[in-house]
C-alpha cells in the first residue's frame, strides 16, 4: 500500500487513496499483525468446515474424490511451492549473492528507465493492486455471486483471497526483510518480503479472470487471460519501478499466490465435476 507523504510542486500523480486513509489502514494492519496467524488458522478451519459440508450435500464420483485437483495441477502446486521455498531461503539467509545481484540489476534498471510519466503510470497500477481496491473488488464479486445463488463459489472466492492476504502478512513478519531505502512521497506498510501487491493482484485478478472465462467464448477466454496477465504484471512491476520492493519480493509474492490460486481453482473444478 502506498500513499503520498507530501505533495511536491510539479510532482507526478499521487496515489488515489488519501494519506489519512492510508495511514489509518497501515496502522491498523501493523496493530493486528500479531493476530494474523490466528486469523489465518480460523479462515482455514472455516474453509475445511465449508468443504466438509459441501461434500455431505453433494454426491461426488469416486474418481473425482481421489483425483479432485488433478495430477497436472498438483505438479504445478508442488513446483511453485519448491520454487517459493527456495527463493524464501535464498532471501532469508543473506540474501544469497545471486538474489542481491538480481535485485540490484532490477533496481538500477528501474531507475534508468523511470520518467515522471512512467512513475505516474506506476502509481496508478499500484493503486489498482492496493488493499483498498482489492478489498472493494473482492466484496463486490462476493455479493454478485451470492445474488446469483453461487454460494459455494462465493465461499471459495472469499475464503481463498482472505487466506492469501493473511498468509502474506504472516510471511512478512516471519522473514522481517527491510524494504529498500525510503522513497520520497510514498508510505509503505509492513516488511518487504513477499510483496503484498503482487500476491494480492495475482490472487484476486487471476481468480476473477478464471471465473469469467468459465462463461466466455474461446476468443473471450484468450482476451480475458491476456488482459489479466498484463494487469498483474504491470502491478507487480510498478512496485519495483516505485522502489518500494525488491524484485525478489515481487517474485516471492507471485510464487506464493500462484500456489494458492492453483489450489483454489482445483477446488472449484472439483466442485464442478461433483455429481
Backbone as CSV, one residue per row, in Angstrom:
resi,resn,N_x,N_y,N_z,CA_x,CA_y,CA_z,C_x,C_y,C_z
1,UNK,0.850,-1.183,0.000,0.000,0.000,0.000,0.879,1.224,0.000
2,UNK,0.513,2.231,-0.753,1.325,3.429,-0.813,0.447,4.653,-0.762
3,UNK,1.003,5.736,-0.249,0.254,6.980,-0.149,1.238,8.128,-0.114
4,UNK,0.838,9.337,-0.519,1.749,10.449,-0.563,2.132,10.933,0.816
5,UNK,3.393,11.219,1.000,3.836,11.826,2.244,3.683,13.332,2.168
6,UNK,3.831,13.866,0.984,3.679,15.298,0.782,3.505,15.555,-0.694
7,UNK,2.805,16.585,-1.045,2.581,16.938,-2.441,3.605,17.966,-2.866
8,UNK,4.525,17.567,-3.715,5.566,18.473,-4.183,5.128,19.140,-5.466
9,UNK,5.465,20.427,-5.650,5.093,21.113,-6.879,5.690,20.409,-8.084
10,UNK,4.887,20.170,-9.100,5.367,19.537,-10.308,5.560,18.044,-10.198
11,UNK,5.189,17.457,-9.074,5.364,16.018,-8.891,4.335,15.265,-9.725
12,UNK,4.635,13.998,-10.104,3.670,13.202,-10.858,2.443,12.882,-10.015
13,UNK,1.468,12.283,-10.656,0.205,11.988,-9.984,0.442,11.209,-8.701
14,UNK,-0.340,11.536,-7.678,-0.218,10.902,-6.372,-1.185,9.732,-6.269
15,UNK,-0.913,8.786,-5.366,-1.834,7.662,-5.172,-3.253,8.125,-4.899
16,UNK,-4.217,7.307,-5.321,-5.618,7.698,-5.240,-6.139,7.743,-3.811
17,UNK,-5.621,6.877,-2.944,-6.118,6.819,-1.570,-5.499,7.963,-0.759
18,UNK,-6.311,8.788,-0.107,-5.775,9.911,0.681,-4.826,9.434,1.779
19,UNK,-3.887,10.297,2.136,-2.889,9.973,3.138,-3.532,9.555,4.456
20,UNK,-4.585,10.252,4.882,-5.204,9.952,6.166,-5.768,8.526,6.177
21,UNK,-6.417,8.140,5.084,-6.986,6.794,4.997,-5.882,5.750,4.962
22,UNK,-4.871,6.011,4.157,-3.761,5.073,4.027,-3.029,4.893,5.347
23,UNK,-2.787,5.991,6.035,-2.075,5.919,7.312,-2.888,5.123,8.335
24,UNK,-4.194,5.318,8.329,-5.051,4.574,9.258,-5.023,3.080,8.959
25,UNK,-5.108,2.722,7.683,-5.063,1.313,7.294,-3.725,0.702,7.671
26,UNK,-2.655,1.442,7.406,-1.316,0.937,7.724,-1.149,0.690,9.220
27,UNK,-1.608,1.640,10.037,-1.503,1.471,11.488,-2.358,0.297,11.959
28,UNK,-3.540,0.142,11.360,-4.420,-0.961,11.757,-3.800,-2.306,11.401
29,UNK,-3.245,-2.405,10.193,-2.597,-3.654,9.795,-1.456,-4.005,10.742
30,UNK,-0.637,-3.021,11.062,0.501,-3.264,11.950,0.031,-3.689,13.338
31,UNK,-1.012,-3.031,13.835,-1.516,-3.365,15.168,-2.109,-4.772,15.207
32,UNK,-2.705,-5.200,14.100,-3.357,-6.513,14.059,-2.432,-7.634,13.607
33,UNK,-1.210,-7.311,13.215,-0.285,-8.336,12.731,-0.082,-9.492,13.722
34,UNK,0.001,-9.244,15.035,0.150,-10.385,15.959,-1.015,-11.362,15.910
35,UNK,-2.164,-10.898,15.475,-3.338,-11.773,15.389,-3.446,-12.476,14.043
36,UNK,-2.611,-12.099,13.077,-2.717,-12.653,11.730,-2.606,-14.178,11.700
37,UNK,-1.643,-14.796,12.415,-1.588,-16.268,12.382,-2.864,-16.931,12.892
38,UNK,-3.446,-16.358,13.945,-4.672,-16.926,14.498,-5.840,-16.718,13.540
39,UNK,-5.895,-15.552,12.914,-6.950,-15.292,11.937,-6.815,-16.224,10.745
40,UNK,-5.573,-16.461,10.314,-5.348,-17.385,9.198,-5.808,-18.791,9.567
41,UNK,-5.484,-19.230,10.770,-5.926,-20.549,11.222,-7.445,-20.635,11.242
42,UNK,-8.111,-19.574,11.685,-9.572,-19.560,11.720,-10.163,-19.642,10.312
43,UNK,-9.571,-18.920,9.374,-10.058,-18.955,7.995,-9.883,-20.350,7.404
44,UNK,-8.746,-20.983,7.661,-8.511,-22.327,7.147,-9.489,-23.336,7.761
45,UNK,-9.795,-23.166,9.040,-10.788,-24.033,9.672,-12.163,-23.826,9.044
46,UNK,-12.511,-22.578,8.765,-13.780,-22.293,8.095,-13.818,-22.934,6.714
47,UNK,-12.687,-22.884,6.005,-12.619,-23.493,4.676,-12.809,-25.004,4.771
48,UNK,-12.161,-25.625,5.764,-12.310,-27.071,5.942,-13.758,-27.438,6.282
49,UNK,-14.375,-26.643,7.147,-15.777,-26.887,7.520,-16.690,-26.741,6.305
50,UNK,-16.448,-25.704,5.492,-17.270,-25.499,4.302,-17.093,-26.650,3.321
51,UNK,-15.871,-27.161,3.194,-15.622,-28.275,2.290,-16.350,-29.534,2.749
52,UNK,-16.306,-29.800,4.048,-16.994,-30.980,4.585,-18.492,-30.862,4.348
53,UNK,-19.048,-29.698,4.609,-20.485,-29.501,4.401,-20.856,-29.661,2.930
54,UNK,-20.009,-29.155,2.051,-20.297,-29.259,0.622,-20.285,-30.716,0.169
55,UNK,-19.293,-31.480,0.637,-19.211,-32.891,0.255,-20.396,-33.680,0.796
56,UNK,-20.859,-33.340,2.005,-22.006,-34.058,2.570,-23.273,-33.784,1.777
57,UNK,-23.369,-32.599,1.220,-24.577,-32.248,0.485,-24.500,-32.540,-0.994
58,UNK,-23.378,-33.121,-1.454,-23.196,-33.370,-2.876,-22.649,-34.771,-3.077
59,UNK,-23.225,-35.501,-4.031,-22.678,-36.800,-4.374,-21.443,-36.598,-5.236
60,UNK,-20.339,-37.170,-4.818,-19.074,-36.979,-5.515,-18.612,-38.301,-6.096
61,UNK,-18.321,-38.303,-7.365,-17.835,-39.518,-8.012,-16.507,-39.940,-7.398
62,UNK,-16.252,-41.248,-7.377,-15.056,-41.759,-6.708,-13.789,-41.211,-7.321
63,UNK,-13.729,-41.157,-8.668,-12.501,-40.676,-9.301,-12.301,-39.196,-9.048
64,UNK,-13.406,-38.456,-8.899,-13.287,-37.034,-8.588,-12.782,-36.850,-7.173
65,UNK,-13.281,-37.645,-6.236,-12.853,-37.519,-4.848,-11.376,-37.815,-4.696
66,UNK,-10.871,-38.790,-5.482,-9.476,-39.180,-5.351,-8.561,-38.238,-6.118
67,UNK,-9.001,-37.857,-7.331,-8.153,-37.051,-8.194,-8.742,-35.662,-8.412
68,UNK,-9.359,-35.112,-7.356,-10.083,-33.862,-7.498,-9.273,-32.727,-8.077
69,UNK,-8.084,-32.485,-7.557,-7.296,-31.362,-8.040,-6.657,-31.692,-9.370
70,UNK,-6.353,-32.956,-9.648,-5.723,-33.333,-10.889,-4.216,-33.411,-10.735
71,UNK,-3.625,-34.414,-11.376,-2.192,-34.620,-11.236,-1.384,-33.456,-11.798
72,UNK,-1.829,-32.917,-12.928,-1.093,-31.806,-13.535,-1.084,-30.592,-12.613
73,UNK,-2.261,-30.298,-12.021,-2.308,-29.142,-11.131,-1.512,-29.396,-9.851
74,UNK,-1.545,-30.628,-9.359,-0.747,-30.950,-8.187,0.739,-30.768,-8.468
75,UNK,1.157,-31.115,-9.685,2.557,-30.920,-10.059,2.908,-29.435,-10.096
76,UNK,1.981,-28.615,-10.612,2.198,-27.170,-10.634,2.306,-26.615,-9.220
77,UNK,1.425,-27.048,-8.349,1.455,-26.583,-6.961,2.785,-26.965,-6.308
78,UNK,3.208,-28.203,-6.536,4.471,-28.649,-5.956,5.644,-27.846,-6.495
79,UNK,5.644,-27.579,-7.807,6.734,-26.815,-8.408,6.781,-25.392,-7.865
80,UNK,5.619,-24.768,-7.740,5.562,-23.415,-7.194,6.000,-23.392,-5.737
81,UNK,5.601,-24.410,-4.986,5.985,-24.486,-3.575,7.497,-24.629,-3.433
82,UNK,8.094,-25.505,-4.245,9.550,-25.703,-4.176,10.280,-24.419,-4.562
83,UNK,9.833,-23.779,-5.648,10.471,-22.537,-6.076,10.315,-21.449,-5.022
84,UNK,9.132,-21.365,-4.413,8.902,-20.359,-3.382,9.754,-20.578,-2.152
85,UNK,9.856,-21.831,-1.717,10.683,-22.141,-0.552,12.152,-21.848,-0.842
86,UNK,12.603,-22.202,-2.047,13.993,-21.941,-2.412,14.295,-20.443,-2.423
87,UNK,13.370,-19.656,-2.988,13.576,-18.212,-3.014,13.538,-17.630,-1.611
88,UNK,12.583,-18.071,-0.786,12.484,-17.572,0.587,13.757,-17.881,1.362
89,UNK,14.297,-19.082,1.169,15.537,-19.449,1.846,16.687,-18.576,1.365
90,UNK,16.762,-18.349,0.047,17.831,-17.529,-0.514,17.754,-16.082,-0.019
91,UNK,16.534,-15.594,0.192,16.356,-14.235,0.709,16.687,-14.185,2.197
92,UNK,16.268,-15.210,2.921,16.386,-15.178,4.378,17.825,-15.339,4.860
93,UNK,18.651,-16.066,4.160,19.996,-16.342,4.643,20.998,-15.243,4.327
94,UNK,20.586,-14.186,3.680,21.631,-13.181,3.411,21.205,-11.818,2.925
95,UNK,20.576,-11.741,1.782,20.253,-12.811,0.839,21.493,-13.333,0.113
96,UNK,21.346,-14.423,-0.610,22.460,-15.004,-1.341,22.917,-14.063,-2.448
97,UNK,24.184,-14.193,-2.897,24.719,-13.264,-3.907,23.865,-13.138,-5.167
98,UNK,23.313,-14.251,-5.656,22.540,-14.149,-6.897,21.251,-13.362,-6.673
99,UNK,20.687,-13.434,-5.460,19.490,-12.642,-5.162,19.854,-11.161,-5.084
100,UNK,20.953,-10.840,-4.417,21.396,-9.444,-4.351,21.675,-8.893,-5.742
101,UNK,22.327,-9.709,-6.582,22.635,-9.260,-7.942,21.356,-9.020,-8.739
102,UNK,20.387,-9.917,-8.602,19.114,-9.765,-9.312,18.375,-8.519,-8.852
103,UNK,18.329,-8.309,-7.549,17.630,-7.141,-7.013,18.321,-5.841,-7.411
104,UNK,19.652,-5.853,-7.371,20.405,-4.654,-7.762,20.202,-4.337,-9.233
105,UNK,20.261,-5.374,-10.065,20.048,-5.173,-11.503,18.665,-4.597,-11.772
106,UNK,17.658,-5.125,-11.111,16.296,-4.638,-11.327,16.135,-3.207,-10.833
107,UNK,16.699,-2.893,-9.659,16.579,-1.534,-9.109,17.294,-0.524,-9.997
108,UNK,18.485,-0.873,-10.465,19.222,0.047,-11.339,18.500,0.227,-12.663
109,UNK,17.946,-0.861,-13.193,17.191,-0.752,-14.432,15.955,0.112,-14.277
110,UNK,15.279,-0.034,-13.125,14.086,0.781,-12.867,14.443,2.259,-12.802
111,UNK,15.529,2.580,-12.109,15.949,3.985,-12.029,16.352,4.530,-13.388
112,UNK,16.923,3.681,-14.234,17.399,4.142,-15.537,16.252,4.467,-16.492
113,UNK,15.167,3.717,-16.392,14.071,3.903,-17.358,12.947,4.771,-16.825
114,UNK,12.915,5.021,-15.521,11.784,5.743,-14.942,11.808,7.211,-15.323
115,UNK,10.689,7.680,-15.823,10.444,9.086,-16.117,9.254,9.537,-15.298
116,UNK,9.003,10.852,-15.186,7.808,11.291,-14.454,6.519,10.641,-14.965
117,UNK,6.407,10.503,-16.294,5.192,9.890,-16.851,5.104,8.416,-16.472
118,UNK,6.236,7.703,-16.538,6.229,6.279,-16.182,5.964,6.096,-14.694
119,UNK,6.508,6.996,-13.882,6.251,6.897,-12.454,4.770,7.129,-12.159
120,UNK,4.166,8.078,-12.851,2.736,8.316,-12.684,1.936,7.065,-13.054
121,UNK,2.318,6.425,-14.162,1.634,5.200,-14.575,1.836,4.095,-13.544
122,UNK,3.052,4.018,-12.993,3.325,3.003,-11.971,2.478,3.229,-10.728
123,UNK,2.300,4.487,-10.352,1.455,4.801,-9.193,0.022,4.351,-9.454
124,UNK,-0.465,4.584,-10.659,-1.841,4.202,-10.984,-2.021,2.683,-10.936
125,UNK,-1.074,1.940,-11.495,-1.173,0.485,-11.431,-1.025,-0.009,-10.004
126,UNK,-0.178,0.645,-9.224,-0.035,0.274,-7.819,-1.342,0.497,-7.069
127,UNK,-2.054,1.562,-7.416,-3.367,1.815,-6.814,-4.327,0.654,-7.063
128,UNK,-4.292,0.114,-8.292,-5.205,-0.966,-8.660,-4.900,-2.234,-7.866
129,UNK,-3.644,-2.365,-7.409,-3.281,-3.522,-6.607,-3.250,-3.247,-5.125
130,UNK,-3.715,-2.075,-4.716,-3.708,-1.691,-3.310,-4.782,-2.451,-2.540
131,UNK,-4.607,-2.551,-1.225,-5.545,-3.301,-0.391,-6.961,-2.739,-0.478
132,UNK,-7.088,-1.420,-0.643,-8.423,-0.823,-0.719,-9.137,-1.293,-1.983
133,UNK,-8.461,-1.200,-3.128,-9.068,-1.607,-4.395,-9.385,-3.098,-4.395
134,UNK,-8.457,-3.913,-3.911,-8.672,-5.356,-3.917,-9.797,-5.761,-2.961
135,UNK,-9.882,-5.094,-1.823,-10.950,-5.406,-0.875,-12.315,-5.059,-1.450
136,UNK,-12.434,-3.876,-2.051,-13.705,-3.474,-2.658,-14.119,-4.435,-3.765
137,UNK,-13.152,-4.835,-4.598,-13.464,-5.764,-5.679,-13.870,-7.128,-5.126
138,UNK,-13.165,-7.587,-4.109,-13.488,-8.891,-3.502,-14.896,-8.908,-2.938
139,UNK,-15.267,-7.864,-2.217,-16.600,-7.806,-1.626,-17.677,-7.663,-2.703
140,UNK,-17.388,-6.915,-3.750,-18.357,-6.743,-4.837,-18.628,-8.067,-5.537
141,UNK,-17.559,-8.789,-5.864,-17.729,-10.081,-6.532,-18.439,-11.068,-5.614
142,UNK,-18.124,-11.039,-4.335,-18.812,-11.918,-3.380,-20.313,-11.637,-3.387
143,UNK,-20.678,-10.367,-3.353,-22.100,-10.003,-3.360,-22.785,-10.462,-4.642
144,UNK,-22.118,-10.308,-5.782,-22.701,-10.729,-7.062,-22.888,-12.242,-7.093
145,UNK,-21.899,-12.980,-6.622,-22.015,-14.443,-6.608,-23.137,-14.909,-5.691
146,UNK,-23.273,-14.275,-4.540,-24.358,-14.639,-3.627,-25.713,-14.303,-4.239
147,UNK,-25.800,-13.162,-4.896,-27.050,-12.746,-5.538,-27.452,-13.737,-6.634
148,UNK,-26.443,-14.316,-7.296,-26.707,-15.291,-8.354,-26.803,-16.719,-7.804
149,UNK,-26.844,-16.843,-6.473,-27.004,-18.118,-5.781,-25.851,-19.101,-6.054
150,UNK,-24.691,-18.567,-6.296,-23.499,-19.412,-6.461,-22.751,-19.396,-5.120
151,UNK,-23.374,-20.007,-4.126,-22.881,-19.886,-2.760,-21.521,-20.561,-2.556
152,UNK,-21.333,-21.739,-3.163,-20.062,-22.427,-2.985,-18.921,-21.621,-3.609
153,UNK,-19.144,-21.090,-4.802,-18.111,-20.291,-5.472,-17.813,-19.034,-4.661
154,UNK,-18.856,-18.404,-4.138,-18.657,-17.206,-3.315,-17.843,-17.534,-2.068
155,UNK,-18.122,-18.687,-1.456,-17.384,-19.087,-0.261,-15.909,-19.307,-0.568
156,UNK,-15.643,-20.058,-1.647,-14.253,-20.324,-2.031,-13.545,-19.033,-2.406
157,UNK,-14.219,-18.183,-3.167,-13.647,-16.894,-3.568,-13.227,-16.072,-2.353
158,UNK,-14.133,-15.903,-1.419,-13.868,-15.040,-0.266,-12.826,-15.641,0.667
159,UNK,-12.963,-16.924,0.977,-12.040,-17.540,1.934,-10.627,-17.652,1.363
160,UNK,-10.502,-17.974,0.080,-9.168,-18.131,-0.502,-8.433,-16.800,-0.578
161,UNK,-9.133,-15.739,-0.942,-8.499,-14.422,-1.024,-8.122,-13.936,0.372
162,UNK,-9.007,-14.158,1.338,-8.703,-13.765,2.713,-7.508,-14.533,3.251
163,UNK,-7.469,-15.844,3.007,-6.344,-16.666,3.468,-5.047,-16.209,2.826
164,UNK,-5.088,-15.898,1.547,-3.891,-15.431,0.853,-3.368,-14.133,1.472
165,UNK,-4.272,-13.206,1.732,-3.875,-11.919,2.305,-3.279,-12.085,3.700
166,UNK,-3.922,-12.892,4.532,-3.415,-13.117,5.887,-2.077,-13.842,5.858
167,UNK,-1.938,-14.806,4.962,-0.683,-15.555,4.873,0.471,-14.647,4.481
168,UNK,0.217,-13.702,3.603,1.270,-12.763,3.203,1.733,-11.932,4.393
169,UNK,0.780,-11.487,5.223,1.168,-10.736,6.425,1.990,-11.604,7.377
170,UNK,1.602,-12.875,7.514,2.354,-13.781,8.373,3.765,-13.966,7.828
171,UNK,3.895,-14.157,6.524,5.207,-14.353,5.916,6.071,-13.110,6.050
172,UNK,5.474,-11.938,5.869,6.234,-10.697,6.027,6.861,-10.618,7.422
173,UNK,6.066,-10.904,8.423,6.564,-10.823,9.804,7.496,-11.971,10.151
174,UNK,7.398,-13.066,9.421,8.306,-14.180,9.646,9.702,-13.870,9.126
175,UNK,9.783,-13.288,7.929,11.088,-13.013,7.324,11.667,-11.660,7.755
176,UNK,10.792,-10.690,8.082,11.222,-9.378,8.575,12.301,-8.756,7.687
177,UNK,12.099,-8.809,6.410,13.065,-8.215,5.483,12.802,-6.719,5.352
178,UNK,13.832,-5.926,5.563,13.688,-4.478,5.450,13.437,-4.096,3.997
179,UNK,12.648,-3.074,3.812,12.374,-2.596,2.460,13.582,-1.816,1.921
180,UNK,13.562,-1.535,0.608,14.595,-0.647,0.053,14.566,0.708,0.750
181,UNK,15.565,1.543,0.481,15.619,2.869,1.084,14.314,3.613,0.850
182,UNK,13.814,4.347,1.866,12.537,5.051,1.726,12.495,5.938,0.482
183,UNK,11.370,5.916,-0.188,11.174,6.720,-1.388,10.372,7.957,-1.026
184,UNK,10.880,9.159,-1.321,10.131,10.382,-1.002,8.744,10.366,-1.641
185,UNK,7.745,10.706,-0.859,6.384,10.793,-1.378,5.597,9.505,-1.296
186,UNK,6.201,8.427,-0.761,5.490,7.157,-0.661,5.581,6.611,0.748
187,UNK,4.460,6.040,1.216,4.402,5.406,2.531,4.060,3.940,2.321
188,UNK,4.784,3.046,2.985,4.549,1.616,2.829,4.079,1.009,4.140
189,UNK,3.571,-0.215,4.042,3.049,-0.901,5.225,3.678,-2.277,5.338
190,UNK,4.285,-2.560,6.467,4.832,-3.889,6.710,6.202,-4.095,6.110
191,UNK,6.720,-5.302,6.315,8.039,-5.665,5.790,7.969,-5.886,4.287
192,UNK,9.128,-6.241,3.712,9.260,-6.237,2.262,8.915,-7.560,1.585
193,UNK,9.309,-8.685,2.177,9.145,-9.979,1.507,8.045,-10.812,2.160
194,UNK,7.102,-11.313,1.365,6.872,-11.113,-0.068,6.012,-9.875,-0.334
195,UNK,5.927,-9.488,-1.584,5.134,-8.315,-1.950,3.644,-8.605,-1.840
196,UNK,2.951,-7.804,-1.016,1.509,-7.970,-0.880,0.754,-7.555,-2.124
197,UNK,1.250,-6.520,-2.806,0.598,-6.086,-4.049,0.661,-7.185,-5.104
198,UNK,1.843,-7.789,-5.281,1.995,-8.828,-6.297,1.126,-10.035,-5.960
199,UNK,1.175,-10.473,-4.694,0.386,-11.635,-4.287,-1.106,-11.357,-4.398
200,UNK,-1.540,-10.194,-3.925,-2.959,-9.868,-3.974,-3.465,-9.720,-5.398
201,UNK,-2.669,-9.091,-6.259,-3.089,-8.901,-7.648,-3.253,-10.225,-8.366
202,UNK,-2.282,-11.125,-8.195,-2.383,-12.421,-8.864,-3.570,-13.216,-8.329
203,UNK,-3.778,-13.178,-7.026,-4.861,-13.964,-6.441,-6.227,-13.429,-6.868
204,UNK,-6.437,-12.139,-6.722,-7.765,-11.564,-6.987,-8.053,-11.496,-8.487
205,UNK,-7.160,-10.872,-9.243,-7.423,-10.715,-10.676,-7.274,-12.036,-11.416
206,UNK,-6.366,-12.897,-10.943,-6.228,-14.202,-11.576,-7.458,-15.070,-11.365
207,UNK,-7.968,-15.100,-10.139,-9.158,-15.902,-9.856,-10.390,-15.319,-10.545
208,UNK,-10.504,-13.991,-10.566,-11.626,-13.363,-11.266,-11.579,-13.686,-12.755
209,UNK,-10.385,-13.653,-13.344,-10.260,-13.987,-14.760,-10.697,-15.425,-15.019
210,UNK,-10.322,-16.342,-14.123,-10.725,-17.734,-14.301,-12.236,-17.869,-14.226
211,UNK,-12.863,-17.191,-13.293,-14.324,-17.259,-13.179,-14.999,-16.697,-14.425
212,UNK,-14.492,-15.597,-14.936,-15.081,-15.003,-16.143,-14.892,-15.901,-17.352
213,UNK,-13.783,-16.604,-17.405,-13.505,-17.474,-18.550,-14.463,-18.654,-18.626
214,UNK,-15.075,-19.024,-17.500,-15.958,-20.176,-17.498,-17.191,-19.959,-18.363
215,UNK,-17.567,-18.719,-18.590,-18.761,-18.426,-19.381,-18.437,-17.668,-20.658
216,UNK,-17.162,-17.619,-21.006,-16.738,-16.861,-22.181,-16.471,-17.791,-23.361
217,UNK,-16.486,-17.224,-24.551,-16.135,-17.978,-25.754,-14.622,-18.218,-25.771
218,UNK,-14.139,-19.101,-26.639,-12.690,-19.321,-26.714,-11.911,-18.027,-26.958
219,UNK,-12.403,-17.177,-27.837,-11.734,-15.901,-28.089,-11.807,-15.007,-26.848
220,UNK,-12.980,-15.026,-26.193,-13.135,-14.233,-24.981,-12.203,-14.691,-23.885
221,UNK,-12.011,-16.004,-23.759,-11.094,-16.523,-22.750,-9.668,-16.043,-23.010
222,UNK,-9.283,-16.053,-24.273,-7.932,-15.593,-24.620,-7.764,-14.123,-24.250
223,UNK,-8.753,-13.300,-24.575,-8.666,-11.877,-24.281,-8.646,-11.619,-22.767
224,UNK,-9.495,-12.334,-22.043,-9.534,-12.171,-20.587,-8.196,-12.585,-19.978
225,UNK,-7.661,-13.713,-20.425,-6.393,-14.193,-19.894,-5.252,-13.233,-20.147
226,UNK,-5.167,-12.702,-21.368,-4.097,-11.760,-21.702,-4.247,-10.469,-20.901
227,UNK,-5.489,-9.963,-20.801,-5.725,-8.723,-20.053,-5.350,-8.895,-18.582
228,UNK,-5.748,-10.022,-17.984,-5.425,-10.265,-16.574,-3.925,-10.402,-16.372
229,UNK,-3.255,-11.119,-17.274,-1.808,-11.299,-17.149,-1.073,-9.971,-17.253
230,UNK,-1.491,-9.125,-18.201,-0.844,-7.820,-18.364,-1.077,-6.938,-17.138
231,UNK,-2.293,-6.975,-16.597,-2.590,-6.157,-15.422,-1.768,-6.608,-14.220
232,UNK,-1.717,-7.910,-13.995,-0.944,-8.438,-12.867,0.533,-8.100,-13.027
233,UNK,1.056,-8.268,-14.239,2.466,-7.951,-14.490,2.746,-6.475,-14.263
234,UNK,1.813,-5.616,-14.688,2.000,-4.178,-14.516,1.994,-3.786,-13.042
235,UNK,1.088,-4.370,-12.265,1.032,-4.086,-10.828,2.316,-4.551,-10.152
236,UNK,2.766,-5.758,-10.490,3.996,-6.283,-9.890,5.192,-5.418,-10.262
237,UNK,5.292,-5.043,-11.538,6.414,-4.219,-11.989,6.394,-2.837,-11.354
238,UNK,5.197,-2.314,-11.086,5.092,-0.972,-10.511,5.774,-0.884,-9.151
239,UNK,5.765,-1.972,-8.405,6.373,-1.951,-7.072,7.889,-1.826,-7.145
240,UNK,8.486,-2.408,-8.185,9.930,-2.256,-8.391,10.232,-0.884,-8.976
241,UNK,9.421,-0.434,-9.927,9.637,0.876,-10.532,9.524,1.993,-9.500
242,UNK,8.633,1.828,-8.535,8.475,2.849,-7.495,9.524,2.728,-6.395
243,UNK,10.304,1.657,-6.422,11.375,1.498,-5.449,10.926,1.086,-4.064
244,UNK,9.736,0.522,-3.941,9.235,0.123,-2.626,9.381,-1.375,-2.374
245,UNK,9.834,-2.121,-3.393,10.066,-3.554,-3.249,11.272,-3.961,-4.082
246,UNK,11.939,-5.006,-3.630,12.947,-5.656,-4.447,12.267,-6.591,-5.434
247,UNK,12.973,-6.918,-6.515,12.412,-7.856,-7.488,12.130,-9.200,-6.839
248,UNK,13.004,-9.640,-5.925,12.774,-10.921,-5.257,11.519,-10.894,-4.392
249,UNK,11.152,-9.728,-3.854,9.893,-9.614,-3.104,8.705,-9.885,-4.013
250,UNK,8.755,-9.299,-5.200,7.666,-9.456,-6.160,7.567,-10.905,-6.618
251,UNK,8.709,-11.515,-6.916,8.694,-12.914,-7.333,8.167,-13.807,-6.217
252,UNK,8.552,-13.513,-4.982,8.043,-14.292,-3.861,6.537,-14.189,-3.729
253,UNK,5.996,-12.984,-3.889,4.552,-12.810,-3.821,3.829,-13.549,-4.933
254,UNK,4.393,-13.519,-6.147,3.767,-14.203,-7.271,3.810,-15.722,-7.099
255,UNK,4.924,-16.236,-6.600,5.029,-17.682,-6.397,4.033,-18.156,-5.339
256,UNK,3.949,-17.402,-4.248,3.016,-17.798,-3.193,1.574,-17.763,-3.685
257,UNK,1.177,-16.637,-4.281,-0.206,-16.511,-4.742,-0.507,-17.486,-5.866
258,UNK,0.496,-17.788,-6.699,0.281,-18.762,-7.760,-0.060,-20.127,-7.199
259,UNK,0.594,-20.496,-6.110,0.307,-21.770,-5.468,-1.107,-21.777,-4.883
260,UNK,-1.470,-20.716,-4.185,-2.806,-20.629,-3.596,-3.870,-20.612,-4.689
261,UNK,-3.610,-19.889,-5.765,-4.561,-19.808,-6.870,-4.765,-21.174,-7.521
262,UNK,-3.682,-21.917,-7.709,-3.804,-23.240,-8.323,-4.646,-24.169,-7.458
263,UNK,-4.455,-24.126,-6.149,-5.248,-24.954,-5.244,-6.718,-24.532,-5.286
264,UNK,-6.952,-23.223,-5.300,-8.325,-22.712,-5.319,-9.058,-23.125,-6.589
265,UNK,-8.403,-22.969,-7.728,-9.015,-23.372,-8.993,-9.275,-24.874,-9.000
266,UNK,-8.364,-25.643,-8.433,-8.577,-27.081,-8.340,-9.814,-27.425,-7.525
267,UNK,-10.023,-26.704,-6.430,-11.207,-26.945,-5.610,-12.482,-26.599,-6.367
268,UNK,-12.464,-25.517,-7.119,-13.649,-25.125,-7.882,-13.930,-26.124,-9.000
269,UNK,-12.887,-26.622,-9.636,-13.097,-27.621,-10.683,-13.580,-28.939,-10.090
270,UNK,-13.072,-29.276,-8.916,-13.555,-30.472,-8.220,-15.046,-30.348,-7.957
271,UNK,-15.480,-29.170,-7.538,-16.900,-28.966,-7.245,-17.742,-29.058,-8.518
272,UNK,-17.208,-28.569,-9.625,-17.966,-28.625,-10.889,-18.135,-30.057,-11.374
273,UNK,-17.170,-30.941,-11.053,-17.264,-32.325,-11.504,-18.068,-33.190,-10.547
274,UNK,-18.473,-32.611,-9.409,-19.311,-33.379,-8.482,-20.651,-33.693,-9.149
275,UNK,-21.199,-34.831,-8.831,-22.446,-35.229,-9.498,-23.534,-35.491,-8.465
